[in-house]
Structures are given as C-alpha cells and as structure tokens.
Amino acid sequence: MLAERGLDGAVQALALAVPLPVDVDVQLAGSPPAAVESAAYFAVAEVLTNVTKHSGAPRLGSSVL
C-alpha cells in the first residue's frame, strides 16, 4: 500500500480501517527516503492499533507527520 499510495495515502488508508473517527493531517516538505517512509508508516500503524485497543478514546485527532 505504501508503494502504491505514498505515505499520505497509506496513512489515510490505515485511518479508515480504525473503528473510531481519526483525523489525519500529513504534511511533508518532500518525499522522504523509502526507509523513513516505511518506519513512519509502521509507527503510525502501531499507534493506531494501541489507541484502538487501550485508550478508550472516542476519536483520534492530531497531526501525524
């Protein structure tokens, strides 16, 4: 998904899969190296998983990157 959509699109897709409302605001000055994009993508995926499982929050809203 990351290779097809880029970091912004991939993070948006992750947010759509979360069972609570998520606000996503990805602001990049350019395209980071592939390793950085991959690390950021997996970090966001982990954050969304943990928030969903453990926070009890009604929604998630913040700037991601």
C-alpha positions in Angstrom: 0.0 0.0 0.0 2.8 2.4 0.8 4.5 1.9 -2.6 1.2 2.4 -4.4 -0.2 5.4 -2.5 2.8 7.1 -0.8 2.9 7.9 2.9 -0.1 10.2 2.9 -2.4 7.8 1.1 -1.1 4.8 3.1 -1.7 6.6 6.4 -5.2 7.7 5.3 -6.0 4.0 4.5 -4.8 2.9 7.9 -7.0 5.6 9.5 -10.0 4.3 7.5 -9.5 0.8 9.0 -9.7 2.0 12.6 -13.1 1.6 14.2 -13.2 5.1 15.6 -13.0 8.5 13.9 -9.5 9.5 13.0 -8.3 12.9 11.8 -5.2 12.7 9.6 -3.0 15.6 8.6 0.1 14.6 6.8 2.4 17.5 5.9 5.7 16.6 4.2 8.2 19.0 2.7 9.1 16.4 0.1 9.3 12.7 -0.3 11.4 11.1 2.5 13.7 8.1 1.7 11.9 4.8 1.4 13.3 3.6 4.8 12.0 6.6 6.6 8.5 6.3 4.9 8.4 2.7 5.9 9.4 3.4 9.5 6.8 6.2 9.7 4.1 4.0 8.2 4.7 1.2 10.7 4.9 3.6 13.6 1.5 5.1 12.7 0.0 1.6 12.3 1.3 0.7 15.8 0.0 3.9 17.3 -3.5 3.4 15.8 -3.6 -0.2 17.0 -2.6 0.8 20.5 -5.1 3.7 20.7 -7.8 1.4 19.5 -7.0 -1.4 22.0 -6.0 0.6 25.1 -7.1 4.2 25.2 -10.9 4.1 25.3 -10.8 7.4 23.3 -13.9 8.3 21.4 -11.8 9.6 18.5 -8.2 10.3 17.5 -7.2 13.7 16.1 -3.8 15.1 15.6 -1.1 15.9 13.1 0.6 12.6 12.3 3.7 13.9 10.5 
